[in-house]
Amino acid sequence: MSSSENLKIGVSGLRGVVGDTLTPELILNFAQAFGTYLNGGTVVVGRDTRPTGIMIKYSIFSGLISSGCKIVDLDICPTPTVLMMVKELKAAGGIVITASHNPLQWNGLKFVKNTGMFLNPDENNKLLQIYSDKNNFKNNEWAKLGNLIKSSKNPEKTHFGKIFKHVDKKAIRKAKLKVAFDCVNGAGSVFTPLFLKELGCRLIPINTKPDGIFPHTPEPVPENLKDLCKLVKSKKADIGFAQDPDADRLAIVDENGNPIGEEYTLALVLDYILSKKRSSKVVLNLSTSRASEDVAKKHDCEVIRTKVGEANVAEGMIEHNALIGGEGNGGVIYPAINFCRDSFVGMAFVLSYLAESKKKLSEIIKTLPQYKIVKAKFELPKSKIEIALKTVKEKYRNEKITTIDGIKIDWNDSWAHIRASNTEPVIRIAAEARTNEQAEQIVEKICREII
């Protein structure tokens, strides 16, 4: 893969391979461009636990301080906590240092605006325009440089306190649920034990050393959760939780040690929330399971679909005044608490569901619509991805297709979505059907057609 393929700039911010495309100079310039974009002000900075995060943090500091920004350094901190603190501190913006689920050699920057939301595509484009013309960077004289300041609020207490206002904390504590969890040695390693302990859970942790050395591939999909599944079963836990390195995504394992699939995190939370609060609309991205759509419709909610990407879903939720929404990768967005994917929100609502229903998780899952989703990805140069998408569009021109984000093909009992990744130099293919075999056949057929 060429160096240019190792740098991704898009709706999910900036990601690259450290020591290759993600250099101190690039980081400093992006930070200075962001400080110029904000025209100074306070900027909240947090990071996941990747060892490269320290180098990147201090490169960011130089760029922000030179443009006159004051910095609140949260250091190791979950992404959703950083976004909440931007809003709580009335900061001008924020930067999260993370590459989410990407391999260890990757790292990146996510840019946050004063509302506690990520920059949307138009705002990202404005930032890129500033970055591309370094002559317009804000370079303050020595007396007007920024500096480091202390936060007036405790990040975890602020975040947890907001969540606890929306759940029956007493009911969860009374249930004394036994919870196994895998923080993949990421940012959740610091916060998740505190969070679950506050909810009265009996803790069974693994991979909670915040050194950023991932014990397994960090994306919280079933094939990467084998140790957690064994732990849940051997310790007879009520539930297992898995987070990605920056703790915005949540995957779940039932009491029998079976991963329910990251798509069912959102479906489960939707079923719980919509049974309690009426809502007219739910916003999901194009690749999210029909299980979530069916649950929303069961509760008389219209479903709005957006492009993949957290910022796109959040913008859609604002436009349609949605109570809840998210992405099927384990990303629950509940604006009354936080306007971003938040694994802690997901954990709190699922624990509430268990405590209030007094049912086992496997029993609840059986009541939800059952689909099987298969996902694949493979590396392709940008030019070949464009050709592949044109091939699919022509091949399925007589089917029901959606083209706002790659190509999505909808059939009566299945669908397929083919698109370029926002976060990696790959093409992604997702297909869903009633059986795993049907979904696999769809993915294999499309792969043969475009490779």
Secondary structure, DSSP 8 states (H G I E B T S, - for coil): --GGGGEEEETTEEEEEBTTTB-HHHHHHHHHHHHHHHTSEEEEEEE-S-TTHHHHHHHHHHHHHHTTEEEEEEEE--HHHHHHHHHHTT-SEEEEE--TTS-TTEEEEEEEETTSSB--HHHHHHHHHHHH-GGG-----GGG--EEE--SS-HHHHHHHHHHTTS-HHHHHHHT-EEEEE-TTSTHHHHHHHHHHHTT-EEEEES--TT---SS-SS-SGGG-HHHHHHHHHTT-SEEEEE-TTS--EEEE-TTS-B--THHHHHHHHHHHHTTS--SEEEEETTS-HHHHHHHHHTT-EEEEE-SSHHHHHHHHHHHT-SEEEETTTEEEBTTTBSS--HHHHHHHHHHHHHHH---HHHHHHTS---EEEEEEEE--HHHHHHHHHHHHHHTTTSEEE-SSSEEEE-SS-EEEEEE-SSSSEEEEEEEESSHHHHHHHHHHHHHHH-
